[in-house]
Amino acid sequence: MSAVSPDCDVLIAGGGLVGASLAVALAPLGIRIGLVEAVPPGSDDQPSFDDRTIALSRGSQQILDAIGVWNDVAAEAVAINEIHVSEKGRFGTAQLSAREQGVPALGHVVASRELGRALWSRVSAFANVRAHCPARLSGPAVDAGAIRLQLEREAGPVAVSTGLLVVAEGARSGLRQALGIDASETDYGQVAIVGNVAVAGAPSDCVAHERFTADGPLALLPWRHGRYAFVLARRREAAADAMKLADGEFLALLDQAFGRRLGRFESLGRRSCYPLSLVRAGRIVAPRAAVIGNAAHGLHPVAGQGFNLGLRDVATLAEVVADAVRDGQDHGGAALERYAAWRGRDQRNVVAFTDGLIRLFDLPLAATGVARGAGLALFDILPPVKRLLARETMGLGGRMTRLARGLPL
Ligand SMILES: Cc1cc2nc3c(=O)[nH]c(=O)nc-3n(C[C@H](O)[C@H](O)[C@H](O)COP(=O)(O)OP(=O)(O)OC[C@H]3O[C@@H](n4cnc5c(N)ncnc54)[C@H](O)[C@@H]3O)c2cc1C
């Protein structure tokens, strides 16, 4: 096999939240980057940049700042100063606060559509990043010095080759499969209903609430104009029924799940829904290829960790590629093993934590209720445990990348 000279250095399949972030992170290296996205970012059908709000951890904010995107979303972002976790009908509650942790905010809430706009606007600012949209990649074949693919565009297919292919197509990635990487899927049998709502008389104290109920979890994130963004998870049939409810009936459902501790729910925004499952790739590298974001791990949104985890994939992959490029090494070679080794712990922990939360609170109250309540209460009075979890939740645990420390690549 003779070595081929690739058309580009890094080719990213999928320009959603994670793929677009990687293009922006790598761009300052001056290498040739291709970004292939199936659905135009401004389209109503864009599956990554839609109505959902994203709770960004402090670590994610630092990464977005380091890649020059945070300034474009900061003005509209809403800070999270505290997180309250509780269970309906139980005594235990747990609280995390920015003040206790010695940080200005635990995280921020942003609209995924606005983050997408900011990312794609950065993408278009770099002459060394070539965006192909709408387009798709197919038929990967590994050669000596490159991986060859077909770029399917409206103008017709064209052959492309790259030193490194990055799969960021989301949980249902076809390229991941074409590369021979298996993925497992566990259907939670739940659907998330998202939207935003006003709460009459609620304090504007930037507190996020996570409430577990026997019917599924409800997250309330502080949002603009005194509103809250909500994520309500319900079993599939119950969610279908809830989507059909008139606004007033749906507000009563929120009331029933959360109670009146903040005030009365009113003025409901548009609702949308997402089926929930856990998708895990069997491995995150293959010869000349790396898998990132939801293509590597699609999570239940209960703990708001999916994009945060994906952005840490981005920061890590960008760092190992940058080091290889600077050292004159092959960035599609041994660098990928470093990426896989570095990401293992974080990905395993976050998947186990998120999946564990769903399973624990899905068990009948009688079986675990007291232990769960006691666990929440204990967590609240054990500062070291709290600090540890707070650091992980803020994306500041484990070995941190240069971007997560706010440093350039
Ligand atoms: C209700 C809900 C709430 C959430 N809240 C949070 C939160 O608060 N905090 C958090 O961190 N995370 C949250 N998440 C998770 C977060 O939305 C995802 O982790 C994130 O969208 C993953 O981004 P991605 O780019 O990896 O994948 P996706 O968002 O799935 O994007 C994949 C992109 O690839 C494109 N694509 C797909 N196939 C192809 C192809 N063949 N060729 C070219 N392009 C292709 C798609 O068009 C899309 O643009 C939430 C998720 C849900 C469902």
The ligand as an SDF file (V2000), in Angstrom:
LIG
                    3D

 53 58  0  0  0  0  0  0  0  0999 V2000
  -33.9010   17.2650   26.2380 C   0  0  0  0  0  0  0  0  0  0  0  0
  -32.4000   17.3420   26.2920 C   0  0  0  0  0  0  0  0  0  0  0  0
  -31.7810   18.2130   27.1690 C   0  0  0  0  0  0  0  0  0  0  0  0
  -30.3870   18.2580   27.2480 C   0  0  0  0  0  0  0  0  0  0  0  0
  -29.8110   19.0810   28.1620 N   0  0  0  0  0  0  0  0  0  0  0  0
  -28.4670   19.0880   28.2660 C   0  0  0  0  0  0  0  0  0  0  0  0
  -27.8260   19.9140   29.2300 C   0  0  0  0  0  0  0  0  0  0  0  0
  -28.4850   20.6340   29.9810 O   0  0  0  0  0  0  0  0  0  0  0  0
  -26.4730   19.8860   29.3300 N   0  0  0  0  0  0  0  0  0  0  0  0
  -25.7170   19.0910   28.5190 C   0  0  0  0  0  0  0  0  0  0  0  0
  -24.4830   19.0920   28.6400 O   0  0  0  0  0  0  0  0  0  0  0  0
  -26.2960   18.2970   27.5830 N   0  0  0  0  0  0  0  0  0  0  0  0
  -27.6390   18.2790   27.4410 C   0  0  0  0  0  0  0  0  0  0  0  0
  -28.2250   17.4900   26.4920 N   0  0  0  0  0  0  0  0  0  0  0  0
  -27.3710   16.6700   25.6240 C   0  0  0  0  0  0  0  0  0  0  0  0
  -26.8760   17.4320   24.4000 C   0  0  0  0  0  0  0  0  0  0  0  0
  -27.9620   17.9870   23.6920 O   0  0  0  0  0  0  0  0  0  0  0  0
  -26.1100   16.4640   23.5020 C   0  0  0  0  0  0  0  0  0  0  0  0
  -25.1210   15.8340   24.2670 O   0  0  0  0  0  0  0  0  0  0  0  0
  -25.4660   17.1930   22.3260 C   0  0  0  0  0  0  0  0  0  0  0  0
  -26.4720   17.6990   21.4760 O   0  0  0  0  0  0  0  0  0  0  0  0
  -24.5780   16.2370   21.5440 C   0  0  0  0  0  0  0  0  0  0  0  0
  -24.0280   16.9210   20.4470 O   0  0  0  0  0  0  0  0  0  0  0  0
  -23.4140   16.1160   19.2190 P   0  0  0  0  0  0  0  0  0  0  0  0
  -22.9300   17.1660   18.2910 O   0  0  0  0  0  0  0  0  0  0  0  0
  -22.4860   15.0700   19.7050 O   0  0  0  0  0  0  0  0  0  0  0  0
  -24.6340   15.3010   18.5940 O   0  0  0  0  0  0  0  0  0  0  0  0
  -25.9700   15.8620   17.9470 P   0  0  0  0  0  0  0  0  0  0  0  0
  -26.4950   16.9930   18.7380 O   0  0  0  0  0  0  0  0  0  0  0  0
  -26.8500   14.6790   17.7410 O   0  0  0  0  0  0  0  0  0  0  0  0
  -25.5150   16.4330   16.5330 O   0  0  0  0  0  0  0  0  0  0  0  0
  -25.1020   15.5800   15.4950 C   0  0  0  0  0  0  0  0  0  0  0  0
  -24.9570   16.4120   14.2190 C   0  0  0  0  0  0  0  0  0  0  0  0
  -24.4990   15.5470   13.1810 O   0  0  0  0  0  0  0  0  0  0  0  0
  -25.3100   15.7290   12.0180 C   0  0  0  0  0  0  0  0  0  0  0  0
  -25.3220   14.4480   11.2900 N   0  0  0  0  0  0  0  0  0  0  0  0
  -25.9250   13.2870   11.6400 C   0  0  0  0  0  0  0  0  0  0  0  0
  -25.6810   12.3360   10.7270 N   0  0  0  0  0  0  0  0  0  0  0  0
  -24.9060   12.9160    9.7740 C   0  0  0  0  0  0  0  0  0  0  0  0
  -24.3150   12.4500    8.5760 C   0  0  0  0  0  0  0  0  0  0  0  0
  -24.4670   11.1970    8.1490 N   0  0  0  0  0  0  0  0  0  0  0  0
  -23.5640   13.2990    7.8610 N   0  0  0  0  0  0  0  0  0  0  0  0
  -23.3890   14.6120    8.2770 C   0  0  0  0  0  0  0  0  0  0  0  0
  -23.9380   15.1010    9.3860 N   0  0  0  0  0  0  0  0  0  0  0  0
  -24.6650   14.2650   10.1300 C   0  0  0  0  0  0  0  0  0  0  0  0
  -26.6710   16.1260   12.5530 C   0  0  0  0  0  0  0  0  0  0  0  0
  -27.4220   16.8230   11.5680 O   0  0  0  0  0  0  0  0  0  0  0  0
  -26.2730   17.0060   13.7420 C   0  0  0  0  0  0  0  0  0  0  0  0
  -26.0620   18.3420   13.3590 O   0  0  0  0  0  0  0  0  0  0  0  0
  -29.6100   17.4240   26.4040 C   0  0  0  0  0  0  0  0  0  0  0  0
  -30.2420   16.5550   25.5040 C   0  0  0  0  0  0  0  0  0  0  0  0
  -31.6180   16.5150   25.4520 C   0  0  0  0  0  0  0  0  0  0  0  0
  -32.2690   15.5560   24.4830 C   0  0  0  0  0  0  0  0  0  0  0  0
  1  2  1  0
  2  3  1  0
  2 52  2  0
  3  4  2  0
  4  5  1  0
  4 50  1  0
  5  6  2  0
  6  7  1  0
  6 13  1  0
  7  8  2  0
  7  9  1  0
  9 10  1  0
 10 11  2  0
 10 12  1  0
 12 13  2  0
 13 14  1  0
 14 15  1  0
 14 50  1  0
 15 16  1  0
 16 17  1  0
 16 18  1  0
 18 19  1  0
 18 20  1  0
 20 21  1  0
 20 22  1  0
 22 23  1  0
 23 24  1  0
 24 25  2  0
 24 26  1  0
 24 27  1  0
 27 28  1  0
 28 29  2  0
 28 30  1  0
 28 31  1  0
 31 32  1  0
 32 33  1  0
 33 34  1  0
 33 48  1  0
 34 35  1  0
 35 36  1  0
 35 46  1  0
 36 37  1  0
 36 45  1  0
 37 38  2  0
 38 39  1  0
 39 40  1  0
 39 45  2  0
 40 41  1  0
 40 42  2  0
 42 43  1  0
 43 44  2  0
 44 45  1  0
 46 47  1  0
 46 48  1  0
 48 49  1  0
 50 51  2  0
 51 52  1  0
 52 53  1  0
M  END
$$$$
